[in-house]
Every structure is written in C-alpha cells, then in structure tokens.
C-alpha cells in the first residue's frame, strides 16, 4: 500500500465528525488517555482529566464549534489526525523553556500528529502537515509552527506524537530555531515560495 494508492482526503473535525475522531483514537484516546489535551490544559488539569475527562473536554470544544484539528481519510475511514490551532490556546507551550515563543509573530501550532498503525510509515503525516498549512491559510493565518522530535535512534510511535523533523521538512517547513539538540522549531510561512 503506497501513498499514491491511498487517495487521502482531509477535513476539519466538527461535531458531525466526532465519531470518526473517536474511532481513530480508540479507547486509549490516541495515547494513554490524552485525547489531544496535553498542551491545552495545565499539567494538574490534564492528569486529573486523563481519559474520560480529557475526552469530554475535547468533545465540548468540538461541539461548541471549535475545529481543533484535521482528520485524514482513506475513503470514509479516518486514518490520521493533526492538531492545529493558534499557539495561544496551548498554555503548555508558554510554560516550555525549550518551545517558548521565538518572536512576536502570531503563529498557529501543530501540537500533535497521530496515524493509525496500519497507515504509519506511508507519508500520511507529511500529507496531514500540508493539509494543515492549507487549513491555516483558509483561516487567515500566515505562519504555522511545529515542534517535532529529531531522535538519535529509532523512537516508538507513541513517543513521536509531535511528529518527526523529517516529515516537517518533506512538507515544506524549515528549521526556524532549535530549542534543544533533539527538538527543532519548524516553520512554514504562508504566502512565500515554500510549496505545499
């Protein structure tokens, strides 16, 4: 199964697509009860809500009209997720020494990538990142950032939930700054000659 044969399509998560996100994330909420709320809540709130509480919080956000990310589909099957939102909705980023803001430019942040096991290693993350750039452009954003890892050895998929630097590079992002040896801050400036 190659990327070309997958015929991927993308859609923002809305209330009518909540069941698709739920099916993709499964009982564990993608990873250990996270439900993509790690960076949206304080550490204390996140731990207290791990599992059902985080799920309810994300569902309430979606039902209130928020679009916290994009789903990738193969036909009608949800196979991937990319969380993307304005940086200010992620308070954990503001607390991070490594991922603190590098300038005053308003940016959108990719905080999570999750791909169903059967579709990993096929370029789905790269295509999700390209779709995220288009989504941010449609929302009027001009800069999108990501905070991938650049591991020195093979990293199990659950530990690469912010994505791999190589995927961001393949999607047209460039390294803007490096907060630590293994954690570059990648950027895509919309409206420049970068290609999606």
N, C-alpha and C positions, 0 to 999 in steps of 0.2 A: 504494500500500500504506500504509494508515493504522495507527496504533497499535491502534485498536479491532479492526481486521481481523486482527491478528497472533495473538490468542489465546495470549499468553505464559504459560508456566509456569516454575517455579523449583525448583531442587534443589541441596542442598549437594554439593560434589564429594566423592565417596567412591571407593574403589578400583574399584567396578564402573562408575563414570562417567569414569574416567581417559581412556579412548579418546575420549570426547566433548570433554574439555578439550584433548587433543592435536590433535583435528581442528580445533577452533576456533582454537587458537594457530598451527597450521601449522608449517612448517619453521623459521621465524624465532622461534618461541617468543613470539608476540604482537608483540614489538618488539626486534629486534637481539639475540636470544639471552637475553632477560631471564628468561622463564619465571616471572615474578612473584616473583623472589627479590631484587630490588634492595634492598628495605628489610629483608629478613630476614637478610642477610649483611653482613659488613664489606665495605668497598669493595674491599679486596685479594681477599677470597674471591670476591666477585661477579665481578670481572674475570678471575680465574683459572678460574672455572667457566662463563664466558659460553658459552652454547649448551648442549652436551650435559651439562656438569657441573651447571648450574643446573636443567636438566630432570630429571636423576637425583635431585637434592636435593628438588625439589618432589614427584616421584613417590614417593620414600621417605617423605616426610611423609604423603602421602595413604595409602600402603599400610600405614603404622603406625597408621592410624585417625584421623589429623588431618583436619579439614574446613576448609581454608584459604580457602574462598570459595564463592560460589554461581554456578551456571550458569543462564542464561536459555535457554529453548527455544521454538521455534515448531514445534508438533507434536513430532517427535523430533529436529529439527535444533538443535544448540547454536548460539545466535546472540549470546550475551553472557556476560560474566564480571565478577564483583565480588569482589575480595579483601577479606575482613573477618576480623579476629582481634583478640584482646586487644592493646592497644598495646605491652605489654612484649615481644611476640615480634618486634617491629620495632626492632632496635637502631639503625638509621639515624635513626629519629625522635628517639631520646635524644641523638644527636650533632648534631642540627639546631639552629642558632641561631634560625631562623625558625619551626620547628614544635615547639619544645620544649614540654614539658608546662606547662599553664597553672595547674593546681591538683593536689590530691592525689586527686581523684575517679577511681576506676578506670573507664577507658573502653575501648571497642572502637574500632578504627580501620579505616576504609575506605582501603586503600592504593592500589587500582588499579581502574579500570573499562576494559573492553575490549569493543567491539561489532564484530561482523563488518561489513565495509564495506557490504554491501548493506542493512544494517539501521540504519546511522547516520542521525542526524537525525530519528528517528521516535519518540523518547521512551523508548527501551529503557533508557538509563542511569537515567532517573528511576524507572522501574519496578523496576530492579535495586536502587536505593537503598531503595525502600520495602520490597522483599523482604529486604534486609539488616537493616533495622530489626526486622522480624518475626523473622528468624533470631536476632538478638542477644537479643531478648526471650525467645525459646524457650530460649536458653542461660542465662538468668538475668541477663543484662547490663541495666544501667539507663541507660547513656549511650553513644551512638555518635558518633564524630567523623569528619570528612573534611577533606582538605587540598587542595581544588580550586584551580585557577588562575582568575584573572579577567583575561583578556588585554585589552589596549587595542586590538588588531587581530585579524584572523582568524588562528587558530592551527591549523596542520596537526594532524590527529587524533593522530598518534603522540606529539606533544608535550603532549597534554591527557590523558595516561594517569591522572592523579589525578582527573579529572573537571572539569567546569566549575561555577563557583559557581551559575550559573543553574539547573542540574539539581538541585543540592542544595536550593536554595530551593523549587523546584517539588515536591520530595519531602517538604517539611515541615521541613527543617533551618533553623536560624537562625545568623547570624554570631555567634560567641562572642568571637572576638578576631581581630586582624589582625596577622600576623607581619611582613608586608611589604605594599607597595602592591598587589601583584597576587596575594597568597596569603592569603586568609582561612582561619581555622579555623572550620569549621561544626560545629554540634552538634544532636543530637536527643536530648531527654530522654524516655526511655520512661516511660509512665505519666502524662505531662502531657497537656494538651489538644491537643498537636500531632497532626495527623492523618496517617495512612498510607493 
